[in-house]
Amino acid sequence: MSLRVLDPRLDAEGEALRPAPALRSLHGAVIGMIDNAKIGTERFFDHVADILKNEYGVREFIRRRKPDATRPVAPEMLAEMSGADAILSAIGD
C-alpha cells in the first residue's frame, strides 16, 4: 500500500487545479458565517471576524447557527446568506 499525500493544488485524480482568482480586497465585503453548533465554533468565528474586520476591512457579517451538526444547512438559512460576498462554514470541538 502506498502512502498518498493530499495536495491542495491537485484534484482527486491528481490533475492540477486552476489557480484561484487573485483576491483584490475585502474592504466593504459582507461575509456569511454558518456555525454547525459544535463546541468552539462560535468562538472561532468571533476570532476570524475580528481579523477580517480589523485587518481586511470587512463591513458586515451574516452569522447563522445550525440546530445541530448532523443536519445539512436549511434552504432558508442559505437564502439568508444570498447577500454575502463569501460564505464560511466551520466546525468546532
N, C-alpha and C positions, 0 to 999 in steps of 0.2 A: 504494500500500500504506500503510495507516495503522499507526502505532505503537500497540501495546496495552500498557498498564501493568497489571501484576498487582496487585490489591488484596486483601489477606488477609481483608477484611471481606465479599468477594463470592465467590459460587461461579463455576464455569466459564462459566455463562450470563450472569453479571453481576448475578444476583439477590442481595440482601442475605442473609447467613447469620444464623442466630440467635446471639445473644451466648453466649459460653461461660459456664458456671455460675461464680459467684464462688468464688474459692479461699478456703477457710476457714482451713486450716492444714496444714502438712506435718509438724507436730510428731508424732513417733511413727510416721510413714509408712514403708512399705517400697517402695523404688524399684528396678525392674528395669532393667538396662542391657545392651543387646545390641550388642556390638562386631563390626563387619563384617570385622575383621582387616586393615584398611588401616593404613599408617603414620600415626601420630599419634592414632588413635582412643583408645587406652588412656590416653595422657597427657591428652587432652581430658577423658575420663571421670573421671580422677583429680581434675582441677581442678573439674569440675562436682560431683563427690561431696563434695569439701571444702566448697564453698559451701553445698550443700544440707544437709550435716550441721551445719556450724558456724553458719550464719546462719538456717536454717529448721527445724532440729531433726529432720531425717530420722533415723530409728532404725537402718535397715538397708538394705543394697544387695545385690541379687542380680545378679551380673555373670557374663555368659557371652560367649564369643567364638566366632563362626562359623569354620568351617575356612578359608573364603576369601570374598571379596566377591561372587563370581559366583553363589553358591548362595543359595537362599532359606533362611529360618530353619527348621530342622528342627522337626517337631511336638513331639519330645521336649524340645527347648530351650524352646519356648513353654509346654509343660506345667510346666516348672520355674519359669516366671515367674508361674504362676497365683496365687501368694500375694502378688504385688505390688499396691500401690495404683495405681501408674502404671508405664509402661514407656517408656524412652528407647531409641531406635535411632539409631546415629550412624555416619557415615563419616569417614574421615580423608584425609590426603595433604598 
